[in-house]
Amino acid sequence: MLEHQEAARICKALKQEAIIPDYREPNMIRLTPVALFTSFQEVYETVQVLKKVMDGNLYENYENKRGIIA
């Protein structure tokens, strides 16, 4: 779980990058690798996408509230 005041926006930006997070009220992002199916490479790539979203402020393109389907 990651906590950030812009969690809803970050989740939306991650989805645009083909990463499917689980948003939890009020400000939590859950990223859960499946132990039997998720490779080290996939975890590494997910962290790199998260870094890109955060460093580039890509989440600022989205509203910071949960959509109908989170």
Rosetta silent file (secondary structure, phi, psi, omega in degrees, C-alpha in Angstrom):
SEQUENCE: MLEHQEAARICKALKQEAIIPDYREPNMIRLTPVALFTSFQEVYETVQVLKKVMDGNLYENYENKRGIIA
SCORE:     score description
SCORE:     0.000 S_00000001
   1 L     0.000  137.564  174.500    0.000    0.000    0.000 S_00000001
   2 E  -119.274  137.823  179.213    1.151    3.477   -0.848 S_00000001
   3 E  -109.828  130.777  178.284   -0.352    6.562    0.755 S_00000001
   4 L  -157.877  140.983 -177.874   -0.519    9.834   -1.158 S_00000001
   5 L   -63.875  -19.937  179.412   -2.891   12.792   -1.075 S_00000001
   6 L  -105.426   29.120 -172.326   -3.302   12.477   -4.869 S_00000001
   7 H   -56.042  -43.687 -178.719   -3.971    8.721   -4.787 S_00000001
   8 H   -62.717  -41.939  179.102   -7.090    8.771   -6.996 S_00000001
   9 H   -66.103  -41.679 -179.890   -5.287   10.780   -9.672 S_00000001
  10 H   -63.856  -41.642  177.949   -2.221    8.566   -9.529 S_00000001
  11 H   -60.224  -42.087  179.054   -4.370    5.440   -9.951 S_00000001
  12 H   -64.120  -40.651  178.666   -5.981    6.940  -13.057 S_00000001
  13 H   -66.842  -39.152  177.989   -2.572    7.806  -14.519 S_00000001
  14 H   -63.333  -39.485  178.514   -1.279    4.294  -13.795 S_00000001
  15 H   -61.502  -36.033  177.208   -4.263    2.795  -15.603 S_00000001
  16 H   -66.141  -20.071  179.537   -3.368    4.832  -18.674 S_00000001
  17 L  -100.442   15.161  178.227    0.043    3.156  -18.507 S_00000001
  18 L    68.922   24.402  172.447   -1.515   -0.363  -18.367 S_00000001
  19 L  -108.146  125.838 -176.977   -0.901   -0.769  -14.606 S_00000001
  20 L  -104.968   97.695  177.710   -4.090   -1.700  -12.738 S_00000001
  21 L   -87.463  172.821  175.293   -3.888   -0.449   -9.135 S_00000001
  22 E  -118.135  110.934 -179.731   -6.546   -0.771   -6.457 S_00000001
  23 E   -82.793  133.423  177.921   -7.606    2.622   -5.058 S_00000001
  24 E  -126.862  128.751  177.546   -8.738    2.637   -1.432 S_00000001
  25 L   -60.693  146.533   -0.464  -10.384    5.573    0.302 S_00000001
  26 L   -91.804  -19.171 -174.125   -9.299    8.012    1.453 S_00000001
  27 L  -157.896   43.895 -175.041   -5.812    8.152   -0.088 S_00000001
  28 E  -118.944  143.167  175.804   -4.297    4.696   -0.583 S_00000001
  29 E  -118.998  123.090  178.565   -2.945    2.911   -3.660 S_00000001
  30 E  -108.098  124.347  174.406   -2.682   -0.858   -3.476 S_00000001
  31 L  -119.321  118.767 -172.764   -0.350   -2.658   -5.864 S_00000001
  32 L  -126.752  102.238  174.682   -0.433   -6.393   -5.365 S_00000001
  33 L   -72.013  145.780  176.082    1.794   -8.736   -7.339 S_00000001
  34 L   -91.112  116.480 -170.264    0.584  -12.316   -7.578 S_00000001
  35 L   -53.425  -40.054 -176.080    3.429  -14.405   -6.218 S_00000001
  36 L   -82.167  -16.039 -172.719    3.103  -17.319   -8.623 S_00000001
  37 L  -118.961  -20.236 -174.706    2.574  -15.249  -11.750 S_00000001
  38 L   -94.353  124.070 -178.913    4.368  -11.904  -11.354 S_00000001
  39 L   -86.308  163.938  174.182    8.010  -11.820  -12.364 S_00000001
  40 H   -57.459  -41.085 -179.655   10.741   -9.631  -10.931 S_00000001
  41 H   -59.488  -42.016  179.339   10.842   -7.850  -14.310 S_00000001
  42 H   -66.003  -38.828  176.812    7.127   -6.983  -14.076 S_00000001
  43 H   -64.436  -45.574  178.693    7.566   -5.581  -10.559 S_00000001
  44 H   -59.011  -46.528 -179.790   10.564   -3.546  -11.738 S_00000001
  45 H   -63.356  -37.208  177.388    8.622   -2.201  -14.742 S_00000001
  46 H   -62.911  -43.972  178.467    5.689   -1.250  -12.510 S_00000001
  47 H   -63.392  -38.983  178.753    7.984    0.743  -10.221 S_00000001
  48 H   -65.130  -39.351  177.150    9.496    2.470  -13.260 S_00000001
  49 H   -66.009  -43.100  178.092    6.024    3.441  -14.531 S_00000001
  50 H   -60.231  -42.354  177.712    5.091    4.745  -11.075 S_00000001
  51 H   -61.695  -42.886  178.421    8.305    6.793  -11.039 S_00000001
  52 H   -61.522  -43.693  179.301    7.480    8.191  -14.499 S_00000001
  53 H   -62.979  -42.829 -176.756    3.961    9.148  -13.377 S_00000001
  54 H   -75.410  -47.375 -178.169    5.257   10.839  -10.229 S_00000001
  55 H   -65.001  -35.777 -178.820    8.359   12.554  -11.666 S_00000001
  56 L   -90.588    2.898 -177.500    6.443   13.833  -14.692 S_00000001
  57 L    51.761   34.752 -178.461    3.391   14.880  -12.660 S_00000001
  58 H   -63.949  -25.431  179.544    1.300   12.895  -15.158 S_00000001
  59 H   -65.706  -19.696 -178.287   -1.381   12.413  -12.499 S_00000001
  60 H   -67.588  -10.106  177.547   -2.185   16.141  -12.689 S_00000001
  61 H   -80.834   -0.749 -174.358   -4.140   15.430  -15.891 S_00000001
  62 L  -124.833  155.316  176.657   -6.841   13.683  -13.839 S_00000001
  63 L   -76.233  140.945 -178.237   -9.423   14.656  -11.256 S_00000001
  64 L   -89.879   60.187  172.133   -8.563   13.573   -7.692 S_00000001
  65 L  -150.198  151.672 -177.294  -11.731   11.675   -6.970 S_00000001
  66 L   -65.346  137.266  174.709  -12.808    8.122   -7.464 S_00000001
  67 L   -82.236 -177.928  178.456  -14.694    7.367  -10.653 S_00000001
  68 L   -61.620  -44.314  172.384  -17.735    5.142  -10.924 S_00000001
  69 L  -111.448  115.382 -175.285  -15.408    2.224  -11.574 S_00000001
  70 L   -73.925    0.000    0.000  -12.206    2.746   -9.634 S_00000001
